[in-house]
Amino acid sequence: MFRQFLSVFAQVIIPVFGLVMISYVAGPKLKLEARTLSRTAYYLFIPAFVFDIFSKTRIEAALVARMAGYITVVHLLCVGVAILIAKLLKRPRDVVGGYILIAIFGNVGNFGLSLIDFRLGKAALVPATFYFIVLSFLSFVIGISAASWARGGGIRAVLSVFRTPALIAFALAALTNVFALPVPLFVTRMAGLLGQAMIPVMLVVLGLQMAATGRIRITADMCAASAVRLLIGPLMAFLLAFPFGITGTELATGILQSGMPAAIITTIIAIEYDLVPEFVTHTVLFSTIVSFFSLTLLLSLI
């Protein structure tokens, strides 16, 4: 077991965290801008990656429905646990909203896809990417709704999720699958080339964003919110697998995606809605650091 732990740490964790740390150290010195890279990834690399994966893959409709229901229920229960903890601690409305953001927004793109690729191989990227798509949609709907609720905002921002480039790319890829439409070779090659840049660029962006966060002061709320992401998430994913008939690679990727640290996007939303931004930002950094150990253990057990 210990040998397996060391193997996962050296071969899976270090390459991913290593790239993040290189960006963390070198980014400020080179004056790299996270916003430019993140927007490029958001509008080009991520949708290209999604289209490339799903335009070439055939997944049974029944399995797709089970996977979508499974990962949705897992994360809704995590949100429920987060709300319960915040209420038991008698936190105000804005802090409850911060808990919800952290519980629903896992780093299933930057960390999730890269770690799963290294640990489970290219074949596992299909279910992992599908979970990524479902969670991206769900996270924005729940996250923006929670932020709007906490600050009394409207529904317009929630509806903007339907314009997410990755979701549009998935819909186009699904159409080519369902109707067996041929994809021109130049489109396939362009999507493939752009998609290959997604994971390294997103890891570089994560390092840049972490460098901009600064030092943190550990609090009880920070530990509790991080525990929902790193512990409750994978536990829920494991317990709910049987009722949804999720097994094999779909189960392994579901558990891993449910145990990822909080995503950087939560800080952007927290700042935009003035939703305890310091608490959310510091929790993102804290959960990412702690996941260095929790993910090593989780990956060793998968």
Secondary structure, DSSP 8 states (H G I E B T S, - for coil): -HHHHHHHIIIIIHHHHHHHHHHHHHHHHHT--HHHHHHHIIIIIHHHHHHHHHHS----HHHHHHHHHHHHHHHHHHHHHHHHHHHHTT--HHHHHHHHHHHH-B-IIIIIIHHHHHHH-GGGHHHHHHHHHHHHHHHHHHHHHHHHHHHT--SHHHHGGGG-HHHHHHHHHHHHHHTT----HHHHHHHHHHHHTHHHHHHHHHHHHHHHH------HHHHHHHHIIIIIHHHHHHHTHHHHT--HHHHHHHHHHHT--B-THHHHHHHHTTSSHHHHHHHHHHHHHHHHHHHHHHHHH-
